[in-house]
Amino acid sequence: MSHTRSPAEANPGLAVRELNFHYGAKTALDSVSFDVEPGTFCALLGPNGAGKSTLVSLLTRLLVAPDGEISVAGYDLRRTPRKALAKLGVVFQQPALDMGLTVRQNMTYFAALHGLPRSAVPTRIDAALDRLNMRERAGERVRDLNGGHRRRMELARALMHDPTVLLLDEPTVGLDAAARQSITDHVHDLAAQGLCILWATHLTDEVRDDDQLLVLHRGQILARGQTGDLRGDHTLSNWFLSQTEVPA
Ligand SMILES: Nc1ncnc2c1ncn2[C@@H]1O[C@H](COP(=O)(O)OP(=O)(O)OP(=O)(O)O)[C@@H](O)[C@H]1O
């Protein structure tokens, strides 16, 4: 069955149009619209309670919005969910790894969940681990890895099915400064290789001046654009506070 492409589906990366979501009487997202093009690192910056997790849940279809439109790599998430989700990689806030299995065993298990052809799995795993400089860790048990390497493994796992869009929900929670830096560097490299990245965070020091920025506050997009242009002469932290502070 064919259908007319919507404006959102014209974006080969991620497109969101007029998304609303309510928990009972509580509005969590209010007319949220944005685009992230391939080859772009886009930070979704919002204080606690802004609606970031709700948005991630809608993008991954854990929740379904009553209206609005989401398109992943040109596939509408409502009309063609399997195709859209096949183009989406996700790193959730809470690690989901079997500590007793090796890196390769964890990834093999995940490949099966994705329905990747058995014969292709070893090559896919090696390629994904190479992208994160993790191949030499393939035989180690996850419990023996440090927090930074565990996260890198999860990133590699999220890339195994070759997604176009990569979604990360506060991926540096619980990591020390060096590991945080390493993960942010790796994910910027992935954007430079052509991936479309949406990185949800409440930490301004994870955002660079040439990143795209979406500021989410109380369910609404308050600002969008290139980070350096938006912050002007202010530090990002001060500018962000001025955007999101609640008058006393
Ligand atoms: N299950 C729920 N029932 C009712 N309200 C909810 C529920 N989940 C979230 N909310 C509310 O919706 C709003 C958005 O929450 P959400 O968790 O999406 O924000 P967030 O930006 O991810 O915050 P955090 O960084 O603290 O996780 C908040 O006001 C929150 O209290």
The ligand as an SDF file (V2000), in Angstrom:
LIG
                    3D

 31 33  0  0  0  0  0  0  0  0999 V2000
    3.7900    7.9760   34.8840 N   0  0  0  0  0  0  0  0  0  0  0  0
    3.6190    9.2820   35.1300 C   0  0  0  0  0  0  0  0  0  0  0  0
    2.4710    9.7390   35.6930 N   0  0  0  0  0  0  0  0  0  0  0  0
    2.2690   11.0530   35.9140 C   0  0  0  0  0  0  0  0  0  0  0  0
    3.1580   12.0120   35.6080 N   0  0  0  0  0  0  0  0  0  0  0  0
    4.3000   11.6280   35.0440 C   0  0  0  0  0  0  0  0  0  0  0  0
    4.5970   10.2450   34.7750 C   0  0  0  0  0  0  0  0  0  0  0  0
    5.8290   10.1730   34.2100 N   0  0  0  0  0  0  0  0  0  0  0  0
    6.2800   11.4420   34.1230 C   0  0  0  0  0  0  0  0  0  0  0  0
    5.3680   12.3050   34.6290 N   0  0  0  0  0  0  0  0  0  0  0  0
    5.4790   13.7730   34.6820 C   0  0  0  0  0  0  0  0  0  0  0  0
    5.6260   14.2440   33.3360 O   0  0  0  0  0  0  0  0  0  0  0  0
    6.6000   15.2830   33.2940 C   0  0  0  0  0  0  0  0  0  0  0  0
    7.7250   14.8890   32.3440 C   0  0  0  0  0  0  0  0  0  0  0  0
    8.4360   13.8050   32.9390 O   0  0  0  0  0  0  0  0  0  0  0  0
    9.6970   13.1030   32.2280 P   0  0  0  0  0  0  0  0  0  0  0  0
   10.0840   11.9440   33.0990 O   0  0  0  0  0  0  0  0  0  0  0  0
    9.3910   12.8520   30.8100 O   0  0  0  0  0  0  0  0  0  0  0  0
   10.7870   14.2710   32.3340 O   0  0  0  0  0  0  0  0  0  0  0  0
   12.3790   14.1610   32.2020 P   0  0  0  0  0  0  0  0  0  0  0  0
   12.8060   15.3970   31.4860 O   0  0  0  0  0  0  0  0  0  0  0  0
   12.7570   12.8630   31.6230 O   0  0  0  0  0  0  0  0  0  0  0  0
   12.8650   14.2350   33.6940 O   0  0  0  0  0  0  0  0  0  0  0  0
   14.0630   13.4020   34.3950 P   0  0  0  0  0  0  0  0  0  0  0  0
   15.3240   13.9790   33.8610 O   0  0  0  0  0  0  0  0  0  0  0  0
   13.8250   13.7180   35.8460 O   0  0  0  0  0  0  0  0  0  0  0  0
   13.8470   11.9580   34.0580 O   0  0  0  0  0  0  0  0  0  0  0  0
    7.0540   15.5180   34.7270 C   0  0  0  0  0  0  0  0  0  0  0  0
    6.2940   16.5750   35.2610 O   0  0  0  0  0  0  0  0  0  0  0  0
    6.7250   14.2170   35.4250 C   0  0  0  0  0  0  0  0  0  0  0  0
    6.4470   14.4420   36.7820 O   0  0  0  0  0  0  0  0  0  0  0  0
  1  2  1  0
  2  3  1  0
  2  7  2  0
  3  4  2  0
  4  5  1  0
  5  6  2  0
  6  7  1  0
  6 10  1  0
  7  8  1  0
  8  9  2  0
  9 10  1  0
 10 11  1  0
 11 12  1  0
 11 30  1  0
 12 13  1  0
 13 14  1  0
 13 28  1  0
 14 15  1  0
 15 16  1  0
 16 17  2  0
 16 18  1  0
 16 19  1  0
 19 20  1  0
 20 21  2  0
 20 22  1  0
 20 23  1  0
 23 24  1  0
 24 25  2  0
 24 26  1  0
 24 27  1  0
 28 29  1  0
 28 30  1  0
 30 31  1  0
M  END
$$$$
